[in-house]
Structures are given as C-alpha cells and as structure tokens.
C-alpha cells in the first residue's frame, strides 16, 4: 500500500482531525504538550483548566514555585520533572524570547524540556507549519502499517517525512494519533473493518 493510499484511507476515517488539547495561546499549548508525555489529553485538560487560572502566561509560570506547580500537575505523572521543566521553559521564554514562544523549530527545541515531538506539535498546531510529531500512537501505527521498523521516534519521523509529501505532514500526524488512540490501540485494537488489515504487521 502506497503513501497516497494510506493517506486516502486516513482521510476517510478522520476527515477533519483536531488537536484534543485545550489551549488559548501558543504558550498554553506548549505547556499542555509537555504535560501530555505519558498522560492522556483528557487528564491534561482537567489539570490545565486549573493550572492556567493563575499560571497561564510565561511571566506567571516563571515566577511560580516548583512545589505549587507540582501540586497542580501531580495527577499527570512525572510531576517533579515536568514542573521543573515547565518553570525553566517559562523562564527561557521570558528571559531569552521577550515573553513570546519562539516560532522557529530550533528556538522551540532550545527551550528547557522541549524535544522534537513537542516542538513539532507546537509548530504545526500553534503556528500552522508543516511538521510530523511522533508520539506513542504515531510510532505504533507507523510500525503496524509497515512504514517503519523502529522504536526510535526520531527515525520514524525521518522516514515519514520522506514517504509523505510535506503538505500532508501536520494533518497526517493528527490522523495517525486519532487512529492509534481510537482504533489501532496498543491493547485490543479494533481490527474489524480496518482498511489496513491486509498490510498490518501487528
């Protein structure tokens, strides 16, 4: 099955995919994505609803105490490291970028706690750029569809960028996330009526 055919099936399944994280600004999206590591979007949205009441800007977050942020984000898991990174990231934005989230990929990756996945999500979602963010869903789906044979998200991203035209990248990311989240799940995938059953490597 060629890339165009895969994309066509994903278009049928998820014609208008949307990011499921709640946010109002690029900064809030950035923080939500950092929190989403090893955590569901649903849980993150519950946490950020309270978190952003007092700490919805880089300036406010940069001045927050780690203990307060840890308490607010505790249910997201890995709260110690996440709180540390969120505060450090906010300080970077305030001190090095005049309080604005950098729009260039290198600038995003230079922020504390921000890796390629997070930078790609913000690039595509907040700034309308072309990017493929490889999370656990995208990695699993890519392997099952035979697009890659790797556990390395960076290698997976590299292959997907070569296989699919750039104009598809951002939408493709969301479609693969939704496909992995709701149909091609890690445990007990819903294989009934799956258009990829003929090529699945599961």
matplotlib code that plots the C-alpha trace (Angstrom):
import matplotlib.pyplot as plt

x = [0.0, 1.5, 1.6, -1.2, -3.4, -2.7, -3.4, -6.7, -7.9, -7.0, -8.9, -12.0, -11.6, -10.7, -11.6, -11.1, -8.8, -8.4, -5.9, -7.6, -5.6, -7.4, -5.4, -5.8, -2.3, 0.9, 2.4, -0.6, -0.3, 3.4, 2.8, -0.1, 2.1, 4.9, 2.3, 0.9, 4.0, 2.9, -0.5, -3.9, -5.1, -8.3, -6.3, -4.1, -7.2, -8.5, -5.2, -4.6, -8.1, -6.9, -3.3, -3.9, -6.2, -3.1, -0.3, -1.5, 1.4, 5.2, 5.6, 3.3, 4.7, 8.3, 7.7, 5.8, 7.3, 8.1, 6.1, 2.9, 3.2, 4.0, 0.8, -1.3, 0.0, 0.5, -2.1, -0.3, 2.6, 6.3, 5.2, 8.6, 10.5, 7.5, 7.2, 10.9, 10.9, 7.8, 9.2, 12.6, 11.0, 8.9, 12.0, 13.7, 10.7, 10.6, 14.4, 15.5, 12.4, 10.7, 7.9, 6.9, 7.1, 9.6, 8.0, 11.1, 11.8, 15.4, 14.1, 11.5, 14.0, 16.3, 13.7, 14.1, 12.2, 11.2, 12.2, 11.3, 7.9, 6.8, 8.4, 6.7, 3.2, 3.6, 5.0, 2.0, -0.8, 0.1, 2.0, 0.5, 3.8, 4.3, 5.5, 5.1, 5.2, 5.9, 4.2, 3.5, 0.4, 2.2, 5.1, 2.9, 0.7, 3.8, 5.3, 2.0, 1.5, 5.0, 6.1, 9.0, 10.6, 12.0, 11.3, 13.1, 10.7, 13.3, 14.0, 10.2, 9.8, 12.7, 11.0, 7.5, 8.9, 10.4, 7.4, 4.7, 4.5, 5.2, 1.7, 0.3, 2.5, 0.5, -2.8, -1.2, 0.1, -3.3, -5.0, -2.4, -2.8, -6.6, -6.3, -3.9, -6.0, -9.4, -9.0, -5.4, -4.9, -1.9, -4.0, -7.1, -7.1, -10.3, -9.4, -12.9, -13.4, -9.9, -8.8, -5.2, -5.8, -4.1, -0.8, -0.9, 2.3, 0.7]
y = [0.0, 3.3, 6.5, 8.1, 5.2, 5.2, 8.9, 8.4, 5.8, 8.1, 10.9, 8.7, 7.7, 11.2, 13.9, 16.8, 15.8, 18.3, 18.6, 17.4, 19.5, 22.6, 25.9, 29.6, 30.6, 29.0, 29.1, 27.2, 24.6, 24.2, 23.5, 21.2, 19.1, 18.9, 17.6, 15.1, 12.9, 9.5, 11.0, 11.3, 14.5, 14.2, 14.2, 17.1, 19.2, 18.7, 19.8, 22.8, 24.1, 24.8, 25.4, 28.2, 30.2, 31.6, 30.4, 30.8, 33.1, 32.6, 35.5, 34.0, 30.5, 31.7, 33.1, 30.1, 27.8, 24.3, 22.9, 24.8, 23.6, 20.0, 20.0, 21.3, 18.9, 15.9, 13.7, 14.0, 11.8, 12.5, 15.8, 16.6, 16.7, 18.2, 21.0, 21.7, 21.8, 23.9, 26.6, 26.5, 26.7, 29.7, 31.5, 30.8, 32.3, 35.4, 36.0, 34.9, 35.5, 38.6, 36.5, 35.0, 31.4, 31.2, 30.3, 28.6, 24.9, 25.5, 28.1, 25.8, 23.0, 25.3, 25.7, 23.6, 20.3, 20.7, 17.9, 17.2, 15.9, 18.9, 21.3, 19.6, 19.8, 23.5, 24.2, 22.6, 23.4, 26.9, 28.3, 26.5, 24.9, 21.6, 19.1, 15.4, 14.9, 11.2, 10.2, 6.6, 6.4, 7.6, 5.3, 2.2, 2.9, 3.5, 0.2, -1.7, -0.3, -1.3, 2.2, 1.8, -0.9, 1.1, 2.1, 5.4, 8.3, 10.4, 7.7, 7.2, 11.0, 11.0, 8.2, 9.7, 13.0, 11.2, 9.0, 11.6, 14.9, 17.9, 19.3, 16.3, 16.2, 18.2, 16.6, 13.2, 13.5, 14.1, 11.4, 8.8, 10.0, 9.5, 6.2, 4.9, 6.3, 5.1, 2.2, 0.8, 0.8, -0.7, -3.4, -5.0, -2.9, -2.7, -4.6, -5.0, -3.2, -1.8, -0.7, -1.6, -5.3, -6.5, -4.8, -4.8, -6.1, -6.5]
z = [0.0, -1.1, 0.9, -1.1, -0.5, 3.3, 3.4, 1.5, 4.0, 6.9, 5.2, 5.1, 8.8, 10.1, 7.5, 9.9, 12.7, 15.6, 18.4, 21.6, 24.0, 25.3, 25.0, 24.2, 23.3, 21.9, 25.5, 26.9, 24.1, 24.8, 28.5, 27.7, 25.3, 27.9, 30.4, 27.9, 28.0, 29.3, 30.1, 28.3, 26.7, 28.8, 32.0, 30.8, 30.0, 33.5, 35.0, 32.8, 33.4, 37.0, 36.2, 33.7, 36.0, 37.8, 35.6, 32.0, 30.9, 30.7, 33.2, 35.8, 35.4, 35.5, 39.0, 40.3, 43.0, 42.0, 44.9, 43.8, 40.2, 41.3, 43.4, 40.5, 37.9, 40.2, 38.5, 35.1, 36.4, 36.4, 38.1, 39.6, 36.3, 34.4, 37.0, 36.8, 33.0, 32.8, 35.1, 33.4, 29.9, 31.0, 32.3, 28.9, 27.1, 29.3, 29.5, 26.0, 23.8, 25.3, 26.7, 23.4, 22.4, 19.5, 16.2, 14.7, 15.3, 16.6, 19.0, 20.3, 20.8, 22.7, 25.5, 28.6, 28.5, 24.8, 22.4, 18.8, 19.4, 21.5, 19.0, 16.1, 17.8, 18.5, 15.0, 13.4, 15.8, 17.0, 14.1, 11.1, 10.0, 8.3, 10.9, 12.0, 15.7, 16.6, 19.8, 21.0, 18.8, 15.6, 16.3, 16.9, 13.8, 11.6, 12.6, 12.2, 8.7, 7.7, 7.2, 9.6, 11.7, 14.7, 18.3, 17.7, 17.3, 15.5, 13.0, 12.5, 11.9, 9.4, 7.4, 7.4, 6.2, 3.2, 2.5, 2.7, 0.9, 3.2, 2.6, 4.4, 7.5, 10.0, 9.2, 8.9, 12.4, 13.9, 11.8, 12.9, 16.6, 16.3, 14.5, 17.2, 20.1, 19.0, 16.6, 16.4, 20.2, 21.9, 23.6, 21.9, 18.7, 16.8, 13.7, 12.5, 9.1, 9.3, 5.8, 6.7, 7.7, 4.6, 5.4, 9.2, 10.9, 14.3]

ax = plt.figure().add_subplot(projection="3d")
ax.plot(x, y, z, "-o")
ax.set_aspect("equal")
plt.show()
